Amino acid sequence: MAGASVVKTARPYVITRKKVIFDYAGLDCDTPEKLLRSPLFLEIVERFIERIASKGSSIFAFLSESLPGVRRDEMAGSLVNLFRLLAGHTAAEVLAMNRDYERLISNPEYLHEFIEELYNYWRRMERFIYIEAPKRSGYAKSNILHTRFIKANDELKNNVLYVYRRVGENLLGKNPRVYRQLPAGANMGMLLEKIEWKCPKELEVLLDVPFIRLSLIEPPLILYPEMNKRKGKFSEISGLKDGMLQIDPGEWFCFPAKVGALTAHIYFHQDFISLGLSLSNLFEIADFEDIEGRQPEIMLLFGLKYRGLPHNTAFYEDPETGILIGLIAHSEEVDYFGYFKKMTLTLHNIAMLNRGYMPVHGAMVYIRLKEGGSANVLIIGDSGAGKSETLEAFRVLADEHICEMRIIFDDMGSIAVNDRGEVVGYGTEIGAFVRLDDLQPGYAYEEIDRSIFMNPDKGNARLIVPITRYSHIIRGYPLDIVLYANNYEKIDDEHPIIEFFSSMEEALSVFRSGARFAKGTTDEKGIVHTYFANPFGAPQRKETHEKIVRRYFSRMFESGVKVGQVRTRLGIEGYEQMGPHLASKELFNIIKQMRSS
């Protein structure tokens, strides 16, 4: 690609942990012929041969018998040469040119099975392309470069499909009856650019790490990280120690995120690229102007090879710059998207406390009814309490009763008092990271064209999907209803689905206790308690948080905000979907009553 530079590694690609990451410009495979001659294609064939050899496959036995005198380490080269010939000639024409392949071609069905399995082997790998813009201020904003970047992925996909089909057709002498346009190129891609930013001296090694300026996703995307739940806690440390920043900039990328109104530099090692790029469905990518010459409020380094981090995760607040910096070890134990999300939001919450805001672990939505009237509803609760599921159940009621439903945030936000004295809510994310099991039946399939699925075959299977716009999360919506998500209590005369508190102290007692039945989203079990249902920043700054909480709850009761709890019953067997659905109907009735009163 014209104008791009190859800077990441000596080789234009790396294969690591079932992932292929390559510089499209450096690999030079923009035609089928170049693709067949690329070092990446040769290595993929080599790795596949080693795989089938180690399994004792009959296909490998066929190759050994059909290539007499060819050593195992030479097989890939011989097969690639054959594929180059078959890409432009029929099997008969190839035999007329070279009789060395007679045994292979005389068993076309067996050889075709090898081609099919090789193609499947490639497609089962997680594939990532990148192009780095020239080192020129703001060049990655160019529409021309964006168009070329998108075209590059289309070229790769088309070239892979062409080679796969052409070689197979010429080998068998017939065309397929069904053409499946499978995603054979990159699953995800990124346009990179190095940008000068205000970097603390102790972190100068990060100046050589490029920023992601544009991302590309080929949904539906299914990823299989090593872990399917988060465990432990994020511990605070006093600062960096010698050896913590063992970073080779050529193996790292930076996702610059807008986390609410804050700018976060989220750095990750290439081994965690699938999780790092999945942030595209969760956070808005920061603008060039948010990065150049400026200092971020939040930084996260994911994949450090330093082994002394407590629980593999830690954070600290730089006393000189005020930057909150998260550190996560390079370990399979943290190969789960929740670590990216929750550590970033922990840092956000502490930054908000420093500014006098109250961070909340919850979900907020603006609802406008067809009959007239509206309400801004905030449901606070820890992971698995049913906050997001209750608001999602509103979507089922939307066609019949709701004129407009606008998600402000799905998991984490903050509240403040605006210039008019109103208590308002702000969000952090444009997307949601939700459990598949707790969604309404069929919802995941309705959103499949935008979604990233993670470990859909395991417990706590997750979906990352965009749900709102950045302009909504930073606007500031006045609160009308604030509820605690109680997922463990049954409903009876004394325990209605929704009840409102008569005093601030009664409300604080419930919110402060943070009781819930653990749903298996973390390593907790049974009834557990988390201070204010928010382990992400509130316990780490409990004294500061308590002062802020009392101020905001006092203001809510003074200004007429309805404060209570909703019994979602998400933690009670058999109510996983019915509980949030009935809670949403009751909440809908309350909003109607508010309108009429």
C-alpha positions in Angstrom: 0.0 0.0 0.0 1.5 3.3 -1.1 2.9 5.5 1.6 2.7 2.9 4.5 5.8 2.0 6.5 6.8 -1.3 8.0 8.0 -0.7 11.5 6.6 -3.5 13.8 9.0 -6.4 13.3 11.7 -7.6 11.0 9.1 -10.0 9.6 5.8 -8.5 8.4 3.9 -11.0 10.5 3.8 -12.9 13.7 2.0 -16.1 14.7 1.2 -16.4 18.4 -1.3 -18.3 20.5 -3.5 -19.3 17.5 -3.4 -15.7 16.2 -1.9 -14.4 13.0 -1.0 -10.7 13.0 0.5 -9.2 9.9 1.4 -5.9 8.2 -0.6 -6.0 5.0 1.7 -3.5 3.2 4.9 -5.4 4.3 3.5 -8.8 3.4 2.8 -7.7 -0.2 0.1 -10.2 -1.0 -2.4 -8.0 -2.9 -2.8 -10.5 -5.8 -3.4 -14.3 -5.7 0.1 -14.8 -7.2 1.8 -12.8 -4.5 -0.3 -14.5 -1.8 0.9 -17.9 -3.0 4.5 -16.7 -2.9 4.3 -15.0 0.5 6.3 -16.3 3.5 3.1 -16.4 5.6 1.4 -18.8 3.2 4.4 -21.1 3.3 4.5 -21.0 7.1 0.8 -21.7 7.4 1.3 -24.8 5.2 4.3 -25.9 7.3 2.4 -25.5 10.6 -0.6 -27.5 9.2 1.6 -30.3 8.0 3.2 -30.5 11.5 -0.2 -30.6 13.0 -1.5 -33.5 11.0 1.8 -35.3 11.3 1.6 -35.1 15.1 -2.0 -36.4 15.1 -1.0 -39.4 12.9 -3.5 -38.3 10.2 -4.2 -40.5 7.2 -3.8 -37.3 5.1 -0.2 -37.0 6.3 0.4 -40.6 5.4 -1.0 -39.9 1.9 1.5 -37.0 1.5 4.4 -39.1 2.7 3.5 -41.8 0.2 2.9 -39.4 -2.6 6.1 -37.4 -2.2 8.8 -40.1 -2.0 12.2 -38.8 -1.2 10.8 -35.5 0.1 11.7 -34.8 3.7 9.0 -33.7 6.1 10.5 -30.2 6.4 10.5 -29.9 2.6 6.8 -31.0 2.1 5.4 -27.5 2.5 7.7 -26.1 -0.2 6.7 -28.9 -2.6 3.0 -28.4 -2.0 3.2 -24.6 -2.3 4.9 -25.0 -5.7 2.1 -27.4 -6.8 -0.6 -24.9 -5.6 1.1 -22.2 -7.7 0.8 -24.4 -10.8 -2.8 -25.4 -10.0 -3.8 -21.8 -9.6 -3.2 -21.2 -13.3 -3.4 -24.7 -14.9 -5.5 -27.8 -14.9 -4.3 -31.0 -13.3 -3.5 -32.5 -16.8 -1.5 -29.4 -17.8 0.5 -29.6 -14.5 1.3 -33.2 -15.1 2.5 -32.4 -18.6 4.9 -29.8 -17.1 6.1 -31.8 -14.1 5.7 -35.5 -13.4 7.0 -35.2 -9.8 3.4 -34.5 -8.7 1.9 -37.5 -10.5 1.1 -39.5 -7.3 -0.5 -36.5 -5.6 -2.6 -35.5 -8.6 -3.6 -39.1 -9.3 -5.5 -39.1 -6.0 -7.4 -35.8 -6.4 -10.0 -36.4 -3.8 -7.4 -37.1 -1.1 -5.4 -34.0 -2.1 -8.6 -32.0 -2.2 -9.3 -33.1 1.4 -5.9 -31.7 2.4 -6.8 -28.4 0.7 -10.1 -28.2 2.5 -8.5 -29.0 5.9 -5.7 -26.4 5.3 -8.4 -23.8 4.4 -10.3 -24.7 7.6 -7.1 -24.5 9.6 -6.5 -21.0 8.4 -10.0 -19.9 9.1 -10.0 -21.3 12.6 -7.0 -19.0 13.5 -7.8 -15.5 14.7 -6.5 -13.2 11.9 -5.5 -9.6 12.3 -4.2 -7.1 9.7 -2.7 -3.7 10.3 -1.4 -0.8 8.2 0.7 1.9 9.8 0.2 5.4 8.4 3.4 7.5 7.6 4.7 9.5 10.5 2.8 12.6 9.7 0.7 14.6 12.1 -2.9 13.4 11.8 -2.4 11.6 8.5 -4.6 8.7 9.7 -7.6 11.0 9.5 -7.3 11.0 5.7 -10.4 9.6 4.0 -8.1 8.2 1.3 -6.1 6.2 3.7 -9.3 4.9 5.3 -10.6 3.8 1.9 -7.3 2.0 1.2 -7.3 0.3 4.6 -10.9 -1.1 4.0 -10.0 -2.1 0.5 -6.9 -4.0 1.8 -9.0 -6.4 3.9 -11.4 -6.9 0.9 -8.4 -7.7 -1.3 -7.1 -10.2 1.2 -10.4 -12.0 1.6 -11.0 -12.1 -2.2 -7.5 -13.4 -2.9 -7.8 -16.2 -0.3 -11.1 -17.3 -1.7 -9.8 -17.1 -5.2 -6.8 -19.3 -4.5 -8.8 -21.8 -2.5 -11.5 -22.2 -5.2 -9.2 -22.0 -8.3 -6.8 -24.6 -7.0 -9.7 -26.9 -6.0 -11.5 -26.5 -9.4 -8.3 -27.1 -11.4 -7.5 -30.2 -9.3 -10.9 -31.8 -9.6 -11.8 -30.5 -13.0 -15.2 -29.2 -12.0 -16.8 -26.2 -10.3 -18.5 -26.3 -6.9 -22.3 -26.4 -6.8 -22.4 -24.1 -3.7 -20.3 -21.0 -3.2 -20.0 -20.0 0.5 -18.8 -16.5 0.9 -17.1 -17.2 4.2 -14.9 -14.6 6.0 -11.5 -15.9 4.8 -9.5 -12.7 5.2 -8.9 -10.9 8.5 -11.3 -11.1 11.4 -10.2 -7.7 12.6 -7.9 -4.9 11.4 -6.4 -1.7 12.5 -5.0 1.5 11.0 -2.0 2.6 13.1 -0.3 5.9 13.7 2.4 7.2 16.0 1.3 10.4 17.8 3.4 12.6 20.1 1.7 12.9 23.5 2.7 14.3 26.9 4.3 11.3 28.4 5.8 11.0 31.9 9.5 10.3 31.8 9.2 6.9 33.5 6.9 5.8 30.7 8.9 7.0 27.7 9.2 3.5 26.4 5.5 3.8 25.4 6.2 6.7 22.9 7.2 4.1 20.3 3.9 2.2 20.6 1.5 3.2 17.8 -2.1 4.2 18.4 -5.1 2.5 16.8 -6.8 5.2 14.7 -9.3 3.0 12.9 -10.5 -0.5 13.5 -12.2 -3.0 11.3 -14.4 -5.9 12.4 -15.9 -8.7 10.3 -18.9 -9.7 12.4 -20.3 -12.0 13.6 -17.0 -12.6 15.3 -16.5 -15.6 17.7 -13.5 -15.5 20.0 -12.2 -18.2 22.4 -10.1 -16.6 25.2 -8.5 -18.9 27.7 -10.7 -17.8 30.6 -14.5 -17.2 30.9 -14.7 -15.4 34.2 -12.8 -12.8 36.3 -11.4 -13.5 39.8 -9.6 -11.6 42.5 -9.4 -7.9 43.0 -7.5 -4.9 41.7 -4.9 -4.0 44.3 -3.5 -0.5 44.7 0.3 -0.1 44.9 2.5 2.9 45.6 4.2 3.1 42.3 6.4 1.4 39.6 9.2 -0.9 40.6 12.3 -1.8 38.7 11.6 -4.3 35.9 7.8 -3.7 35.8 7.9 -2.1 32.3 9.5 -4.9 30.3 8.1 -3.7 27.0 9.2 -4.3 23.5 7.2 -1.5 21.6 7.2 -3.7 18.5 4.9 -6.1 20.2 2.5 -3.6 21.7 -0.5 -1.5 20.4 -2.5 1.3 22.1 -6.3 1.6 21.9 -7.0 5.3 22.8 -10.5 5.2 24.4 -13.0 7.8 25.5 -14.2 6.5 28.8 -17.0 9.0 29.5 -15.4 12.4 29.3 -11.9 10.9 30.1 -9.2 9.9 27.7 -7.6 6.5 28.3 -4.5 5.0 26.7 -5.1 1.3 26.8 -1.9 -0.6 25.9 -1.9 -4.3 25.2 0.6 -7.0 24.2 0.0 -8.6 20.8 -0.9 -11.9 22.5 -4.1 -10.2 23.7 -4.9 -8.5 20.4 -8.3 -10.1 20.1 -9.4 -8.7 23.4 -7.7 -5.4 22.8 -9.4 -4.8 19.5 -12.8 -5.9 20.9 -12.7 -2.7 22.8 -13.9 -1.2 19.5 -17.4 -2.5 20.4 -17.3 -1.0 23.9 -15.5 2.4 23.9 -15.4 5.3 21.5 -12.0 5.7 19.9 -10.4 8.9 21.0 -9.9 11.7 18.4 -6.4 12.8 17.3 -6.9 16.0 19.2 -7.6 14.1 22.4 -4.1 12.5 22.1 -1.6 14.9 20.5 0.4 16.9 23.0 -2.0 15.9 25.8 -1.7 13.8 28.9 -4.4 11.0 29.4 -6.3 10.8 32.7 -6.1 6.9 32.6 -3.6 4.4 31.3 -3.7 0.6 31.3 -0.8 -1.7 30.4 -2.1 -5.2 29.7 0.4 -8.0 29.2 3.4 -7.0 31.3 5.9 -9.9 31.8 6.8 -8.7 35.3 5.8 -11.5 37.7 5.5 -9.5 41.0 2.0 -8.0 40.5 -0.5 -8.9 43.2 -3.3 -11.1 41.8 -1.8 -10.4 38.3 -3.5 -7.0 38.5 -2.6 -3.7 40.2 -2.9 0.0 39.8 -1.4 3.2 41.2 -2.0 7.0 41.1 1.0 8.9 39.9 1.4 11.7 42.5 3.2 14.1 40.1 0.9 13.8 37.0 -2.3 12.5 38.6 -2.5 9.8 36.0 -4.2 6.6 37.1 -2.2 3.6 35.8 -3.4 0.0 35.7 -1.0 -2.9 35.3 -2.0 -6.4 34.2 0.4 -9.3 33.9 1.0 -11.4 30.8 -0.8 -14.6 31.9 -3.5 -16.9 30.6 -5.3 -16.3 33.9 -6.3 -12.8 32.8 -7.1 -13.8 29.2 -10.7 -12.6 29.6 -12.3 -9.4 28.3 -13.6 -8.5 31.8 -10.1 -7.6 32.9 -9.8 -5.0 30.1 -13.2 -3.6 30.9 -13.2 -3.6 34.7 -9.7 -2.3 35.2 -10.4 0.6 32.9 -13.6 1.4 34.7 -11.9 1.1 38.1 -9.5 3.7 37.0 -12.3 5.8 35.7 -14.2 5.6 39.0 -11.3 6.7 41.0 -10.7 9.6 38.7 -14.4 10.6 39.1 -14.1 10.4 42.9 -11.1 12.7 42.7 -13.3 15.2 40.8 -16.1 14.9 43.4 -18.5 12.8 41.2 -20.1 9.6 42.5 -19.3 6.5 40.3 -22.0 4.0 40.0 -22.0 0.3 39.0 -25.3 0.1 37.2 -27.4 0.7 34.1 -29.3 3.8 33.1 -31.9 4.4 30.4 -34.1 7.3 29.2 -37.7 6.1 28.4 -40.4 8.0 26.7 -43.9 6.5 26.6 -46.3 6.5 23.6 -49.0 7.9 25.9 -46.8 10.8 26.9 -44.3 11.3 29.7 -40.8 10.1 30.2 -38.3 9.0 32.9 -34.6 8.6 33.4 -34.1 5.3 35.3 -30.9 4.2 37.0 -30.5 0.6 38.3 -27.5 0.0 40.5 -26.1 -3.5 41.1 -23.1 -5.7 40.9 -22.3 -8.2 38.2 -25.2 -10.6 37.7 -27.7 -8.6 39.8 -30.1 -8.1 36.8 -29.7 -4.4 36.1 -28.9 -4.7 32.4 -31.3 -7.6 32.0 -34.2 -5.6 33.4 -33.5 -2.7 31.1 -33.1 -5.1 28.2 -36.6 -6.5 29.1 -37.9 -3.0 28.3 -37.0 -3.6 24.7 -39.7 -6.4 24.6 -42.3 -3.8 25.7 -41.0 -1.2 23.3 -43.3 -1.9 20.3 -46.4 -1.8 22.4 -45.8 1.0 25.0 -42.5 2.8 24.4 -41.9 5.6 22.0 -38.2 6.0 22.6 -35.6 4.1 24.7 -32.1 5.5 24.9 -29.4 3.7 26.8 -27.2 6.1 28.8 -24.9 3.4 30.2 -25.1 -0.3 30.6 -22.6 -1.1 33.3 -20.7 1.9 34.7 -21.4 5.6 35.0 -21.2 8.5 37.4 -23.6 11.0 38.8 -23.1 14.7 39.5 -25.1 17.9 40.1 -25.5 20.2 37.1 -25.7 24.0 37.0 -29.5 23.8 37.6 -29.1 21.8 40.8 -30.3 18.5 39.2 -28.7 15.2 40.0 -27.6 13.9 36.5 -26.1 10.7 35.2 -23.2 10.2 32.8 -22.1 7.1 31.0 -18.7 5.5 30.1 -19.3 3.0 27.3 -21.0 2.9 23.9 -21.3 -0.9 24.1 -22.4 -3.7 26.4 -20.6 -6.8 27.6 -23.5 -9.0 28.6 -24.2 -12.7 29.5 -25.8 -14.6 26.6 -27.8 -16.8 29.1 -29.6 -13.8 30.6 -30.7 -12.1 27.3 -34.2 -12.5 25.9 -34.4 -15.5 23.5 -33.2 -14.6 20.1 -31.8 -11.2 21.0 -28.2 -12.3 20.3 -29.2 -13.5 16.8 -31.0 -10.2 16.1 -27.7 -8.3 16.9 -25.4 -10.9 15.3 -24.3 -8.6 12.4 -22.6 -6.2 14.9 -21.6 -8.6 17.7 -18.4 -10.1 19.1 -19.2 -13.5 20.9 -16.8 -14.8 23.5 -16.7 -18.5 24.5 -20.4 -19.1 23.4 -20.0 -22.8 24.3 -19.1 -22.2 27.9 -20.7 -20.9 31.1 -20.8 -17.1 31.4 -20.7 -16.9 27.6 -20.6 -13.2 26.6 -21.6 -10.8 23.9 -20.0 -7.4 23.1 -22.4 -5.2 21.1 -22.7 -1.4 20.5 -25.8 -0.1 22.2 -25.6 3.7 22.3 -23.9 6.8 20.9 -21.1 8.8 22.6 -23.1 12.0 22.5 -25.7 10.3 24.8 -23.3 9.1 27.5 -21.7 12.5 28.0 -24.8 14.7 27.8 -25.9 14.3 31.5 -29.5 13.2 32.1 -31.4 14.2 35.2 -32.3 11.2 37.4 -36.0 10.4 38.1 -35.8 6.9 39.6 -32.8 5.2 41.3 -33.2 1.5 42.2 -30.9 -1.1 43.8 -31.0 -4.4 41.9 -31.9 -7.2 44.4 -31.5 -10.5 42.6 -32.0 -12.9 45.5 -35.3 -12.1 47.3 -38.6 -13.7 46.4 -41.8 -11.6 45.9 -44.6 -11.6 48.5 -46.9 -9.1 50.2 -44.1 -7.6 52.3 -41.6 -7.8 49.4 -43.0 -6.2 46.3 -41.2 -6.2 43.0 -40.4 -2.5 43.4 -40.4 -0.6 46.7 -39.3 2.9 47.5 -37.4 4.0 50.6 -38.9 6.6 52.9 -35.5 7.9 54.2 -32.0 8.4 53.1 -30.6 6.2 55.9 -32.8 3.3 54.9 -31.7 3.6 51.3 -28.0 3.9 52.2 -28.2 0.8 54.3 -29.4 -1.3 51.3 -27.0 0.3 48.8 -24.1 0.1 51.2 -24.6 -3.6 51.9 -24.5 -4.4 48.2 -26.0 -7.9 48.7 -26.5 -10.2 45.7 -26.5 -13.9 44.8 -23.4 -14.5 42.8 -24.2 -15.7 39.2 -20.9 -17.2 38.3 -19.6 -14.1 36.4 -16.7 -14.1 38.9 -15.2 -16.7 41.2 -17.7 -15.8 44.0 -20.5 -18.1 45.2 -23.7 -17.7 47.1 -24.9 -14.5 48.8 -22.1 -12.0 48.7 -21.8 -8.4 49.8 -19.9 -5.6 47.9 -19.7 -2.1 49.2 -22.2 -0.1 47.2 -22.3 -3.0 44.7 -19.2 -1.5 43.2 -15.8 -3.2 43.7 -14.3 -1.0 41.1 -13.0 2.1 42.9 -15.5 2.5 45.7 -13.8 0.2 48.2 -10.3 1.4 47.2 -11.4 5.0 48.1 -14.1 4.2 50.7 -13.7 7.2 52.9 -13.9 9.7 50.0 -16.7 7.7 48.5 -18.8 7.7 51.7 -18.7 11.5 51.9 -19.7 11.9 48.3 -22.5 9.3 48.6 -24.1 11.1 51.5 -24.0 14.4 49.6 -25.7 13.0 46.5 -28.3 10.8 48.2 -29.2 13.8 50.4 -29.7 15.8 47.2 -31.8 13.1 45.5 -34.2 12.9 48.5 -34.4 16.7 48.6 -35.1 17.1 44.9 -37.8 14.3 44.7 -35.8 11.6 43.0 -37.6 8.3 43.7 -35.0 6.0 45.4 -35.8 2.3 46.1 -35.0 -1.3 45.1 -36.2 -3.7 42.4 -36.3 -7.4 43.0 -35.1 -8.8 39.7 -34.9 -12.4 41.0 -32.2 -13.1 38.5 -30.3 -15.2 41.0 -33.4 -17.5 41.7 -33.6 -20.6 39.6 -36.4 -20.4 37.0 -36.6 -16.6 37.1 -33.5 -15.8 35.1 -35.7 -14.3 32.3 -39.1 -14.0 33.8 -37.8 -12.0 36.9 -36.3 -9.1 34.9 -39.3 -9.2 32.5 -41.8 -8.8 35.4 -39.6 -6.1 37.0 -39.6 -4.2 33.8 -43.4 -4.3 33.5 -43.7 -3.0 37.1 -41.3 -0.3 36.4 -43.2 0.6 33.3 -46.4 0.9 35.4 -44.6 3.2 37.9 -43.5 5.5 35.1 -47.1 5.7 33.8 -48.3 6.6 37.3 -45.6 9.3 37.5 -46.9 10.8 34.3 -50.5 10.8 35.4 -49.6 12.4 38.8 
